[in-house]
Amino acid sequence: MDVLSSIVTTAASGMRVQGERLRVVSENVANSSTTAQEAGGDPYRRKVISFGQGTDAATGAAMVRVAEITRDMGEFSLRFDPSHPGADENGYVKMPNVNPLIEMSNMREASRSYEANMTMLENARQMRSQLIDLLK
C-alpha cells in the first residue's frame, strides 16, 4: 500500500463530501423564504447531511462519505400575513425552519474543511515529487 496514495484518496473523499455539504447548505439558503402556496401547507423543510466512514478497496485508505441527507423535522415559525396564499384560517403562514445565520456558519465550516483537505492533497503531491527527486 502506497501511503501517499492513501493520503490523496482520503483528502479527495473529504473534498467530495464537503462539496456535497456546500450544495445542501446552498439549497437551504436559497429556500430560506420558500413558503407553501396552498392554505395550511408546509413550507420548505431544511436539509441536514450526515457523514459516514468507509475504506477504499484499492488502497485501504480511510474515506469519508455522505451517509444520508435527511429533512430537519424542527418546528416552523409562524408569520401573520392573511393575504398570503399559504395562510391558514387565522392568517398565519408557516415559514421554513431555515436559519440563514446557522447555514452561513455551516457554509464557512464546510469551506474551511474543503480547504484543509486541499492543503493535505497538495502536501502529499509535493512529498511524492520530493521522493521522486531523491530517488533520481
C-alpha positions in Angstrom: 0.0 0.0 0.0 1.4 3.4 -1.0 0.9 5.8 1.9 0.9 8.9 -0.3 -1.8 7.4 -2.4 -4.0 6.7 0.6 -3.4 10.3 1.8 -4.6 11.6 -1.6 -7.6 9.2 -1.5 -8.6 10.3 2.0 -8.2 14.0 1.1 -10.2 13.6 -2.1 -13.1 11.9 -0.3 -13.1 14.7 2.2 -13.3 17.3 -0.6 -16.2 15.4 -2.2 -18.3 15.3 0.9 -17.6 18.9 1.8 -18.6 19.9 -1.7 -21.9 18.0 -1.2 -22.3 19.7 2.2 -21.9 23.1 0.5 -24.5 22.1 -2.1 -27.0 21.2 0.7 -26.3 24.4 2.6 -26.7 26.4 -0.5 -30.0 24.8 -1.2 -31.2 25.6 2.3 -30.1 29.3 2.0 -31.8 29.5 -1.4 -35.1 28.2 0.0 -35.0 30.1 3.3 -38.1 32.0 2.4 -40.0 29.4 0.3 -43.4 29.0 1.8 -46.4 26.8 0.8 -48.6 28.1 -1.9 -51.8 26.4 -0.7 -53.6 27.2 2.6 -52.2 25.3 5.6 -49.4 23.7 3.5 -45.9 23.2 4.8 -43.0 25.3 3.6 -39.5 24.2 2.6 -38.0 21.9 5.2 -34.3 22.3 5.9 -32.0 19.5 4.7 -29.3 18.0 7.0 -26.3 16.0 5.8 -24.6 13.3 7.9 -21.3 11.6 7.2 -20.0 8.1 7.5 -16.7 6.3 7.0 -15.5 3.6 4.7 -12.4 2.1 3.3 -11.1 2.3 -0.3 -10.8 -1.2 -1.6 -7.8 -0.3 -3.9 -5.6 1.5 -1.4 -7.0 0.5 2.0 -7.3 4.2 2.8 -9.9 5.5 5.2 -12.5 7.5 3.5 -15.4 9.8 4.4 -18.7 9.5 2.6 -22.2 11.0 2.8 -24.2 8.7 5.0 -27.6 10.3 4.3 -29.3 13.6 3.6 -32.5 14.0 5.7 -35.0 16.7 6.5 -34.9 18.6 9.7 -38.1 17.9 11.5 -37.9 21.0 13.7 -40.9 23.3 14.1 -41.8 26.0 11.6 -42.2 29.6 12.7 -45.4 31.5 12.0 -45.8 34.9 10.4 -49.0 36.8 10.3 -49.9 37.5 6.7 -53.6 37.0 5.9 -53.2 37.9 2.2 -50.6 35.2 1.6 -52.0 32.2 -0.4 -50.4 29.8 2.1 -52.1 31.4 5.1 -54.2 29.3 7.4 -57.7 30.2 8.6 -56.2 32.5 11.2 -54.0 34.4 8.7 -50.7 32.8 9.7 -48.1 31.5 7.2 -45.7 28.7 8.2 -42.1 29.8 7.5 -39.2 27.5 6.7 -37.2 26.1 9.6 -34.0 27.5 8.0 -31.9 29.9 10.0 -29.6 31.8 7.5 -27.1 32.5 10.2 -26.7 28.8 11.0 -26.5 28.0 7.4 -23.8 30.6 6.7 -21.8 29.2 9.7 -22.2 25.7 8.2 -21.0 27.0 4.8 -17.9 28.6 6.3 -17.1 25.4 8.2 -17.5 23.3 5.1 -15.4 25.7 3.1 -12.6 25.6 5.6 -12.7 21.8 5.8 -12.6 21.7 2.0 -9.5 23.9 2.0 -7.8 21.8 4.7 -8.3 18.7 2.6 -7.0 20.5 -0.5 -3.9 21.5 1.5 -3.4 17.9 2.6 -3.7 16.8 -1.1 -1.2 19.4 -2.2 1.3 18.4 0.5 1.0 14.7 -0.5 1.8 15.6 -4.1 4.8 17.7 -3.0 6.1 14.8 -0.8 5.7 12.4 -3.8 7.6 14.8 -6.0 10.4 15.2 -3.5 10.6 11.5 -3.1 11.0 11.0 -6.8 13.7 13.7 -6.8 15.5 11.9 -4.1 15.4 8.6 -6.0 16.9 10.1 -9.1 
